[in-house]
Amino acid sequence: MVLEQLLNEIVEIFEHVHLSRKRPQLYQNKSIYACEDIPRLSFQIVSDSNNNVATANQNADNINQ
């Protein structure tokens, strides 16, 4: 489980790096670590206010659909 979580986090970081180079305006032309409002990726899992888990694909504000 730990290795799976580590792999997921590495993939997320690489995807953010790729997108920040491709579309820097999404990250306010800053590093992914300096950006205050990091966009949600299409494969990230999010929770709604009722603690129901949904994939970010179901949300309209995804950046890389």
ABEGO torsion letter per residue (X at the ends): XAAAAAAAAAAAAAAAAAAAAABAAAAGGBBAAABABBBBBAABBBBBAAGBBBBAAABAABABX
